[in-house]
C-alpha cells in the first residue's frame, strides 16, 4: 500500500507559478520519507497545505506564539496505534506562498526547488527530526535534506 499524500491548495498562485505542482509535492514528500532514519511500519499519511503568508502567520501565532509569517510549518501527528490497511498519520506541512517566492528570489533559487526543499524539511520534522536542539542534530537533518533533494536532481540548498 503506497503512502497517502494529501494536497490542498488554498492560494491559486501556487498552481500558476509551478507547473506539475501536485507531482512535485508528491515526489518531494516521498523523497523526505525515503531518507528518514526511522519510519512507522506500513504506509503513512502526510497532509500538505499550500497557502499564503496571512494564513501561515495566523497558524504561527496560534501554535508557536510568533506573530509573523514563516516559510514552512510542520505539525507532527500524535503517535497512533498501527491498523492494518490504514495509513499512519504523520502530520501536516503548511507553506506560505509570498515568503517562498521572496526567499527563492533572494537566494537565486528556482521556486520549485525551494518548495521541494521545504517539503522535505517539513516532512522530516513530521518524522521527529529537529534542527533546533543542537548543532549535531541540525547537521544530521541538513544531510538528510541534501540527500533527499539529490534524488530529485536538486542541488544542495546549503551550498
Residue pairs with C-beta under 8 A, 6 or more apart in sequence:
1 42
1 43
1 85
1 87
2 43
3 29
3 30
3 33
3 43
3 44
3 45
3 46
3 87
4 43
4 44
4 45
4 46
4 87
5 25
5 26
5 29
5 30
5 45
5 46
5 47
5 48
6 45
6 46
6 47
6 48
7 21
7 22
7 25
7 26
7 48
7 50
8 47
8 48
8 49
8 50
9 15
9 21
9 50
10 49
10 50
10 51
10 52
10 55
11 50
11 51
11 52
11 97
13 52
13 97
14 21
14 50
14 97
15 21
17 97
17 101
17 111
18 24
18 111
18 112
18 115
21 50
24 112
24 115
24 116
25 48
25 50
25 115
25 119
27 116
27 152
28 115
28 116
28 117
28 119
28 120
28 123
28 148
28 152
29 46
29 48
29 93
29 119
29 120
29 123
31 116
31 120
31 148
31 149
31 151
31 152
32 119
32 120
32 121
32 122
32 123
32 124
32 127
32 144
32 145
32 148
33 39
33 44
33 46
33 123
33 127
34 148
34 151
35 120
35 124
35 144
35 145
35 147
35 148
36 123
36 124
36 127
36 129
36 144
37 129
37 144
38 127
38 128
39 127
40 82
40 88
40 90
41 82
41 88
42 82
42 87
42 88
43 87
43 88
44 87
44 88
44 89
44 90
45 87
45 88
45 89
45 90
46 90
46 91
46 92
46 93
46 123
46 126
47 91
47 92
47 93
48 92
48 93
48 94
48 95
48 119
48 122
49 92
49 93
49 94
49 95
50 95
50 97
51 94
51 95
51 96
51 97
52 96
52 97
52 98
53 69
53 96
53 97
53 98
53 99
54 69
55 94
55 96
56 69
56 70
56 73
56 94
56 95
56 96
56 99
57 67
57 68
57 69
57 96
59 73
59 94
60 66
60 67
60 68
60 69
60 70
60 73
61 67
61 68
63 73
63 75
64 73
69 96
69 98
69 99
70 96
70 99
71 95
71 96
71 99
71 100
71 103
71 118
72 93
72 94
72 95
72 96
72 118
72 119
72 121
72 122
73 93
73 94
73 95
73 122
74 91
74 92
74 93
74 94
74 121
74 122
74 123
74 125
74 126
75 91
75 92
75 93
75 94
75 126
76 90
76 91
76 125
76 126
76 127
76 128
77 89
77 90
77 91
77 92
77 126
80 88
80 89
82 88
90 123
90 126
90 127
91 125
91 126
92 126
93 119
93 122
93 123
93 125
93 126
94 122
95 115
95 118
95 119
95 122
100 111
100 114
100 115
100 118
101 111
103 109
103 114
104 110
104 111
104 113
104 114
107 114
107 157
109 157
113 149
113 154
113 155
113 157
114 157
116 149
116 152
116 154
117 145
117 149
117 154
117 157
120 144
120 145
120 148
120 149
121 141
121 145
124 141
124 144
124 145
129 137
129 140
129 141
129 144
130 137
130 141
131 137
131 138
131 141
131 142
132 138
142 158
145 157
146 156
146 157
146 158
149 155
149 156
149 157
150 156
